[in-house]
Amino acid sequence: MKTIRRLIYGEILLAVGFVLLAFLSLFLFFDFVDELTSIGKPSVLDANRIYGVQQALLFVTLLVPSRIYELMPIAVLIGCVFVMARLAQSSEYTILRTSGLGPGRALRTLLLLGAGFVALTFAMGDYLAPLADRSGQLLKAQYEGRISVGQRGAWLKERGNGLQRSVNVGALTPEGEMENIRIYEFDAEGQLLRNVRAATAEFQPSAGGWLLGNVQVQRYNMDTEPPQVTQETLPTLAWDSTISAEMVSVALLSPERMRTVDLFNYINHLQENNQTTQRYEIEFWRKVFYPLSCLVMVVLALPFAYLHFRSGGVAGYVFLGVMVGISFFLLNNLFGYVGNLRAWDPVLAAAAPAMLYSLASLGAFGWLVLRR
């Protein structure tokens, strides 16, 4: 049995690696073409620094872990379909069946290999990809000036000492400094007490807060008649806050670029402050279930080993595998967007594509093995 596993695993690993390399080369070429419009532009921070071909290639290289994470299930499906179909066409799989490779054992063998792909995909998506994406964004920020979300920045909330605060961070510089800070402080009844605007802010974990720079403070006293507004300008202001640097960076990044742990912590922060979490919960469960789709792909490929091929029929089934893989990728994204718009249960929206394809693959496998 070790010889059979070595044969199957070697063929599949070689095929998956070749397919992944082909798709990766194609996507990286498109990414590099997208960067051509930025090549030759001077840095916003330093006019003597030019965003050149080397910087573009480095940025595209930093996208490799994310592309591997996205393409791994499709590469696993196409590679496994090709190997299973080729073994069936050459009658090698028939010989393996007569040597003791029954349907149950074949399924367990592929699931064990699929578990290895799951571990690799999870490591790419939860460790290497977020780190590389953040490095890539910092690289671009050195030339574009800052990291921001649209024109309004990122909004965060926190509660403490009977107060409610709404915080807006306009942008994050490559050095980790925040820009264009707005803080609105309310009492327990929702009345505005203070409005703080700062040009810059730095994290001070040891002091338990932020250090605001170039600050304008407006205080509102609603107990007087008429209400009074006082204003002062300060060079610096120490502001106590539980909002950490990780929360700000998470809020300024797309959910799909976050680590699973960061997403979980950020969801808890949003729930504690009565903010909507639908989008982040769907992305959290997608990151949980997406690596498991590699298991679905290997099960989908197994029925191809039990088909009867005519000469030259492998190419058609490989093309079918490509279409199935693309449809899974599109359906997975579709359920995420529709689930967010229709407020579906996050677990259902994230797990539905994998469940549907699992049922289809097990149904096809059972019909080919048990009925035929």
Summary of the structure (lengths in Angstrom):
residues: 372
radius of gyration: 26.7
end to end distance: 25.1
largest distance: 94.3
contacts: 1157
relative contact order: 0.11
helix: 61%
strand: 18%
